[in-house]
Amino acid sequence: MTEIPEHLRKRAEEARKKAAAAKGGGTPAGEGDAGDGGGTGDAPKSEAASRIPAHLLERSKAAKSRAAGGDAGGGTAVATAPAPAAAAAAAPPLATGPGGHTQRLLTVVKSGSIQDVKAVPQDKVHVWPHLLGIEFVAALAITAFLLVFSVFVNAPLLELANPNQTPNPSKAPWYFLGLQELLTMFHPMVAGVTLPGLGLIGLILAPYTDRNPSNKPEDRKFAISLFTIFLMSWAVLVLIGSFFRGPGQNFVFPWNEGLFFEL
């Protein structure tokens, strides 16, 4: 059984003395202090002493009696018999808390604020205004640059197309030359639908197959490799279609046959 702390014993003694003084009796034998008035104390009970349960007071008295009985000095311990009312109150109460449960203090925690006032860093931002605002400013800057560039730099168009004279070779614009180069190698269904469709599906699925949130290139090897392969393959097809295709879409070397491409 856990020993009762000394401060609780002192409070129990003071409470018993004040209760005895209030009834007009003296201090119990063997339990009064030398400087005590012997029953003349009329001070009111302290708030802390009034909160001590009766079973704790009796447990403290029993512990003191056992300590006095085991003293090596050989002195005879005078045990005060508990009063009938005190003996009845010595039993633990049946319901000392809500719902009949005995409450017990587990630990004491340091007091602090309920609401955290420090801002927690977030790894996500909203599309508006963080992303769309920057893209809108970039679009305005590019538009202004193209407007100024078109004022100072002339970009003439070619002559009108002659339906009676088809140029040889007839090449698509540079951004479609990769697709035109595929048409020289595969069936139109494969070159125009299957291969471009697979490339687009691969780019669409890339964010779902590589879900790493890191922004470091060494942590995004799969996504960077996939995009690099797609970009380099398309760039090689555009370069071949631009500089290495001559009349009849035949493969030529530009340093031998000349350049069959107009910017």
Steps between C-alpha positions, in 0.01 A plus 500: 500500500633844416612710796309824556713810440614694803315818403172307490569358847565847638179630347310206651644570845410866477150418389445258793634751750276776370201267497567398861546865599172591335321231708653632824731203566874493548773379275529117489778361715834453335401699191528863616793728437699661784398847402136415444233667712332168579159558351475877500558542125201663338656555157272396217582195294723558207357436159761235420434305826124493443553323170681196645272192504436326830650170387830676427500646852445159655764342278748766610418438867549124457835552327619723783387246758693222325807722481474578873455132590814394309726763662828355631500730804265266681249770574144385535288638224173645605247412234193705499195299420307649219165640581198309374417771253861510383511119472191508287655767283827305469356274233563623146200674355295306252459787258775761507478616140267525203322173442637344820861487376790592725711770339879488516762747382725345234737779406542874487555661161643840423239758425492644150279663244225292343533663159835486321593847383800392290446457128556146371689486167298356213631316196196584285375825347181589319484524122347844536670737552843336542516324160252677275624842605857419391382342174284804419792739556725278284239497220479880508880530483525264199220683320674835552830355376342359182327830434826698525689234301246507215533879472877495446547165319333430165369146446383480136286215376593280206346546156153368433476128450480385137262203467660407167847469649553297814832573672736209538546419779173615659562527872268579787578777750790417732274410793333229285818370339540232767158359410580523129825313562304220668279477189806417292579203729167348604144451384285816532286332767807415706687826437204736534290334773670217688846637578391859587215358707735278699731795561216718629362221721848445647532869584151502655579197719843627609371699804307195622786252461757730664336649810818624663434856631869597496623778271857369479597342165684212669173399669292512179701272271198330343309816408809681373611198296157459342472865399861509375444197276182652357658842442822372347326252268266771369791745456698243300201438269458875443869546419499209253189628327637853481858452382538141378202467264534615140290464181262209517552484879826316437771496765778745408794667669454878512874568459494308169156558344412833655231611741138424404335688782369853539456662840 
